[in-house]
Structure formats: C-alpha cells, structure tokens
C-alpha cells in the first residue's frame, strides 16, 4: 500500500510535469496565433479594441476655463459655485472664445 507522503511526492512530480507540458503548449499556441495574425494582417488593436478610458483619472482633471474676468485675469470653468466676480453679471459676456 502507498503511503500519504509517497502520494504527495507523486502529486508534486505530476504538477511539475503538467506545468512543463503547459508551457510547451502555450509557446506553440502563441506561435500559431502570431502566424495567423501576420497571415491576415491582424493587429493587437484589432483583437483588443480601443483601451477603456479611466473615468477616475478624467474626473480629477481640472476642467478647462470657459469664462474670463478681463480686469483680474481670473477664470471659471462653469462648474461649481459661480465666482464673486461673476455674480449679478451676464456670464455670456465673459465667455472665452
């Protein structure tokens, strides 16, 4: 009868063997994929498509200024509270063109 430790050794040997076979198969598959891509003129972008935009990064970027106070040079993006220099005035006249 086989002991537990002998079975564990056999399992480890089989896992090493399986990993080696997998690595060999992966390299063959990658070579096949590369050959097909060259044959049909396929690029990685064709497979993956455009990369997704990271919305968190975009959310933390400062917004571009849309309004300018010519007397002080202060700007406002149109987001958030209206600045004091613009309160009671028509924003359209301060719009950056």
ZIFEN-V949658 format. One record per residue. OMEGA is omega as a letter, one per 20 degrees, with the letter a starting at -180 (999 if undefined). D_LAST is the distance of its C-alpha to the last C-alpha in Angstrom with 2 decimals. Layout:
omega:OMEGA d_last:D_LAST
omega:OMEGA d_last:D_LAST
This chain:
omega:a d_last:87.90
omega:r d_last:84.53
omega:r d_last:83.28
omega:a d_last:79.87
omega:r d_last:79.05
omega:r d_last:80.08
omega:r d_last:77.78
omega:r d_last:74.89
omega:r d_last:75.55
omega:r d_last:75.61
omega:r d_last:72.29
omega:r d_last:70.67
omega:r d_last:72.10
omega:r d_last:70.86
omega:r d_last:67.36
omega:r d_last:67.23
omega:r d_last:68.51
omega:r d_last:65.99
omega:r d_last:63.08
omega:r d_last:64.35
omega:r d_last:64.66
omega:r d_last:61.16
omega:r d_last:59.69
omega:a d_last:61.59
omega:r d_last:60.39
omega:a d_last:56.75
omega:r d_last:56.83
omega:a d_last:58.39
omega:r d_last:55.81
omega:r d_last:52.90
omega:r d_last:54.47
omega:r d_last:54.89
omega:r d_last:51.27
omega:r d_last:50.07
omega:r d_last:52.38
omega:r d_last:51.11
omega:r d_last:47.47
omega:a d_last:48.30
omega:a d_last:50.39
omega:r d_last:47.67
omega:a d_last:44.66
omega:r d_last:43.26
omega:r d_last:40.85
omega:r d_last:40.32
omega:r d_last:36.87
omega:a d_last:38.73
omega:a d_last:40.93
omega:a d_last:38.56
omega:a d_last:35.33
omega:r d_last:31.92
omega:r d_last:32.11
omega:r d_last:31.06
omega:r d_last:27.94
omega:a d_last:29.03
omega:a d_last:27.37
omega:r d_last:28.56
omega:r d_last:26.68
omega:a d_last:23.43
omega:a d_last:24.03
omega:r d_last:24.40
omega:r d_last:21.34
omega:r d_last:18.81
omega:r d_last:15.73
omega:a d_last:12.32
omega:r d_last:10.55
omega:a d_last:8.13
omega:a d_last:8.93
omega:r d_last:9.87
omega:a d_last:12.96
omega:a d_last:12.92
omega:a d_last:16.71
omega:a d_last:17.57
omega:r d_last:14.76
omega:a d_last:15.31
omega:r d_last:12.88
omega:a d_last:13.45
omega:a d_last:13.00
omega:r d_last:14.03
omega:r d_last:17.46
omega:a d_last:20.60
omega:r d_last:21.43
omega:a d_last:19.02
omega:a d_last:19.11
omega:a d_last:21.31
omega:a d_last:18.79
omega:a d_last:17.03
omega:r d_last:20.38
omega:a d_last:21.22
omega:r d_last:17.81
omega:a d_last:15.38
omega:a d_last:12.62
omega:a d_last:10.29
omega:r d_last:10.25
omega:a d_last:9.14
omega:r d_last:6.22
omega:a d_last:3.79
omega:999 d_last:0.00
